[in-house]
Amino acid sequence: MRIMESLRTLIVEHILLITRVRSWIETTRKQVSHIRSLRAFPVTRKKYFYTTETDEATKVLVLESFYYGNYDNKDSPPTFELHLDGNFWVTVNASGPDVVVHDAIYNVKRGAISVCVARIYPNQAPFINALDFGGLKPGKYSHIGQNQALLLVKRANYGRNPTGHDRPFSNIVEDDPPYELFTTAVTPPSNSTTKLSLNIGLPTKQVLIYITTFFSEVLDLKNTTDKRSFQIYIDNKSYSNPIIPLFEGETEEYITDITASSETSFKLVSASNSTLPPLINGMEV
């Protein structure tokens, strides 16, 4: 989904109604436009809210971007929380050199949605560079319930050489992934290897997960005797039916309604009649 620049401007200008400090990021390297400035909120209050009206029962993308950039010349990036409709979302730690992006897919209730930045520690002022809302087309992320939200862990475009901004591919991909996602893939280092482990990046505690995996054959096997067939295994147990990617085709497989953690293993395992190892083009967790 394309970020709506006009909506971003409108939202930021509404945030200006709250008393805060306006600050400009001081950086010598070129940054994308929406992180060249930020809004820092005074430590005199613990929470700052923004609420916007929208259609009830609509799925919405909420995306927030953070880049400290030593705007206050203190070399001390703050740690603070994000809340969504009054519920804890995530702890923001912007101490690294890269832009921190948090996004969620959320079912709107009561015709409005509220986002909050919340101070955790005294004298550590929360800030924000960009806040985006975008409605999703009907049918998107249809596997989640009305009372559930999706909090992004990672998106991966496998086989690609990362350049530029650290967003690996389009913000909204399920049911409408970008074509570029299927032009490259990753396989085990050797064709004789029958297993490919997936780095999911889950937290240490058990959480309910929703994973979309993307597959497309990158070799034309039409006039060969080779075959690629594999299954998704979770903790060494088969989870999916056999997956046979189509050349220049698109296949999506979902992992839903289970709990997992950083201790859970996810693998692609070749079928006994497969002559080629498993592959994967992309994944959204």
Residue pairs with C-beta under 8 A, 6 or more apart in sequence:
1 61
1 134
1 136
1 170
1 171
1 172
3 34
3 63
3 132
3 134
3 171
4 132
4 133
4 134
7 132
7 133
7 134
8 34
8 130
8 131
8 132
11 50
11 52
11 131
11 132
11 133
12 39
12 130
12 131
14 50
15 39
15 48
15 50
15 128
15 131
16 39
18 41
18 48
19 42
20 39
20 40
20 41
20 42
20 48
21 39
21 40
21 41
21 42
21 125
22 37
22 39
22 40
23 37
23 38
23 39
23 40
23 71
23 72
23 127
24 36
24 37
24 38
24 71
25 31
25 35
25 36
25 37
25 38
25 67
25 68
25 69
25 71
25 129
26 69
26 70
26 71
26 73
27 69
31 67
31 69
32 99
32 165
34 65
34 129
34 130
35 65
35 67
35 69
35 99
35 129
35 130
37 129
38 66
38 67
38 69
38 71
38 127
38 128
38 129
39 127
39 128
39 129
40 71
40 72
40 125
40 126
40 127
41 48
41 117
41 119
41 125
41 126
41 127
42 125
43 119
43 122
43 123
43 124
43 125
45 119
46 118
46 119
47 83
47 116
47 117
47 118
47 119
48 116
48 117
48 118
48 126
49 114
49 115
49 116
50 114
50 115
50 116
50 131
51 112
51 113
51 114
51 115
52 112
52 113
52 133
53 111
53 112
54 60
54 108
54 111
54 112
54 113
54 133
54 135
55 108
55 111
55 135
56 108
56 109
56 110
56 111
57 107
57 108
57 109
57 146
58 107
58 108
58 135
58 136
59 105
59 106
59 107
59 108
59 135
59 136
59 140
59 141
60 105
60 106
60 107
60 108
60 113
60 133
60 134
60 135
60 136
61 103
61 104
61 105
61 106
61 132
61 133
61 134
61 135
61 136
61 171
61 172
62 84
62 103
62 104
62 106
62 113
62 115
62 131
62 132
62 133
63 101
63 102
63 103
63 130
63 131
63 132
63 133
63 134
63 171
64 82
64 101
64 102
64 103
64 115
64 128
64 130
64 131
64 132
65 99
65 100
65 101
65 128
65 129
65 130
66 92
66 94
66 99
66 100
66 101
66 102
66 127
66 128
66 129
67 94
67 98
67 99
67 100
67 129
68 77
68 78
68 94
68 95
68 127
70 77
71 127
76 124
77 93
77 94
77 95
78 94
78 119
78 121
78 124
78 125
78 126
78 127
79 91
79 92
79 93
79 95
79 120
79 121
79 124
80 91
80 92
80 117
80 118
80 119
80 120
80 124
80 126
81 88
81 89
81 90
81 91
81 92
81 117
81 118
81 120
82 89
82 90
82 91
82 92
82 102
82 115
82 116
82 117
82 118
83 89
83 114
83 115
83 116
83 118
84 104
84 106
84 113
84 114
84 115
84 116
84 149
85 106
85 109
85 113
85 114
86 114
86 116
89 102
89 104
89 151
90 102
90 151
91 120
92 100
92 102
92 117
92 126
93 100
94 100
98 166
99 129
99 165
99 166
101 167
102 151
102 152
103 152
103 171
104 149
104 150
104 151
104 152
105 136
105 140
105 141
105 144
105 149
105 150
106 113
106 149
106 150
107 144
107 146
107 147
107 148
107 149
113 133
115 131
117 126
117 127
117 128
118 126
119 125
119 126
134 171
134 172
136 172
137 176
139 175
140 172
140 174
140 175
140 176
141 150
141 174
141 210
143 210
143 254
143 256
144 150
144 210
148 208
150 210
152 284
152 285
153 200
153 201
153 202
153 285
154 200
154 201
154 283
154 284
154 285
155 167
155 168
155 169
155 173
155 282
155 283
155 284
155 285
156 168
156 282
156 283
156 284
157 168
157 169
157 180
157 181
157 184
157 281
157 282
158 184
158 185
158 186
158 280
158 281
158 282
158 283
159 184
159 185
159 186
159 218
159 281
160 168
160 180
160 184
162 168
168 282
169 177
169 178
169 180
169 181
169 282
170 177
170 178
173 181
173 212
173 214
173 282
173 284
174 212
174 252
174 284
175 252
177 214
177 250
177 252
177 282
181 214
181 281
181 282
182 214
182 216
182 248
182 249
182 250
182 281
182 282
183 218
184 218
184 281
185 215
185 216
185 218
185 279
185 280
185 281
186 196
186 279
186 280
187 196
187 276
187 277
187 278
187 279
188 194
188 195
188 196
188 277
188 278
190 277
191 276
191 277
192 277
193 277
194 269
194 270
194 274
194 277
194 278
195 267
195 268
195 269
195 270
195 278
196 230
196 267
196 268
196 277
196 278
196 279
196 280
197 265
197 266
197 267
198 266
198 267
198 268
198 280
198 283
200 211
200 260
200 262
200 264
200 266
200 285
201 262
201 285
202 209
202 260
202 261
202 262
202 264
202 285
203 261
203 262
204 261
204 262
204 263
205 261
206 259
206 260
206 261
207 259
207 260
207 261
208 257
208 258
208 259
209 255
209 256
209 258
209 259
209 260
209 285
210 254
210 255
210 256
210 285
211 254
211 255
211 256
211 283
211 284
211 285
212 252
212 253
212 254
212 283
212 284
213 232
213 252
213 253
213 254
213 255
213 280
213 282
213 283
214 250
214 251
214 252
214 280
214 281
214 282
214 283
215 243
215 245
215 250
215 251
215 252
215 253
215 279
215 280
215 281
216 245
216 246
216 247
216 248
216 249
216 250
216 251
216 281
217 228
217 245
217 246
217 247
217 248
217 249
217 279
218 247
218 279
218 281
219 226
219 228
219 247
219 276
220 247
221 227
221 228
221 247
221 276
222 247
225 275
226 275
226 276
227 244
227 273
227 274
227 275
227 276
228 244
228 245
228 270
228 274
228 275
228 276
228 277
228 278
228 279
229 242
229 243
229 244
229 270
229 271
229 273
229 274
230 242
230 243
230 268
230 269
230 270
230 271
230 274
230 277
230 278
231 238
231 239
231 240
231 241
231 242
231 243
231 268
231 269
231 271
232 238
232 239
232 240
232 243
232 253
232 255
232 266
232 267
232 268
233 239
233 265
233 266
233 267
233 268
233 269
234 255
234 258
234 260
234 264
234 265
234 266
234 267
235 264
235 265
236 265
236 267
238 269
239 255
240 253
242 271
243 251
243 253
243 268
243 278
245 251
245 279
255 266
260 266
268 278
268 279
268 280
269 278
270 276
270 277
270 278
